[in-house]
Amino acid sequence: NAGVTQTPKFQVLKTGQSMTLQCAQDMNHNSMYWYRQDPGMGLRLIYYSASEGTTDKGEVPNGYNVSRLNKREFSLRLESAAPSQTSVYFCASSSGRRPDTQYFGPGTRLTVL
Amino acid sequence: ILNVEQSPQSLHVQEGDSTNFTCSFPSSNFYALHWYRWETAKSPEALFVMTLNGDEKKKGRISATLNTKEGYSYLYIKGSQPEDSATYLCASEGSSYKLIFGSGTRLLVRP
């Protein structure tokens, strides 16, 4: 039972390049989330998916797109990376039933040059 | 948007000291308060979730209390150990199901 997995663990991009961060969970959770973590700013929600087939914007969605591929997988895409997107990205999942504890993946450290 | 605040931002204590920190959250539309422990280079791990006013939870030397009427929660660590060094995050769960996270309290326990 791996919980929440993310790939890759590290990535360096040049400005303007695109990439997709992958996330998968094996806990049969309904809800999945993407956060970014920047120094002094805590966790900020980028996008979330309350259930398979639905996605919604969070606090900081600009510059990102997401796909809820199936119940297990939720990907985050950067179409044209910018240095401001240098951050650590965490995926999380939850059952969708209250209280709705979220379980986090190990994170992806992204640097945009 | 709910505003969840944690204090202090950081805390340095000696091994053996007991310590506590605060999470403040809006008390309207409240459903649950979550505490997470986040070690450097790892991911946040769930510690406690509390829903009722007056709730207290305990795990080993760590405990937490909840006051939903005034909108605060305390996290206590008794006899701090170096392995307790981490960032402690709280998050409020309201009507929207989404968690609103505070910025965390960074604890460093010196041997």
Interface residues (C-beta under 8 A of the other chain):
Chain A: S31 Y33 G40 M41 G42 L43 L45 Y48 A50 G58 E59 F90 G96 R98 P99 D100 T101 Q102 Y103 F104 G105 P106 G107
Chain B: I1 Y31 A32 H34 K42 S43 P44 E45 A46 V49 T51 L89 A91 E93 Y97 K98 L99 F101 G102 S103 G104
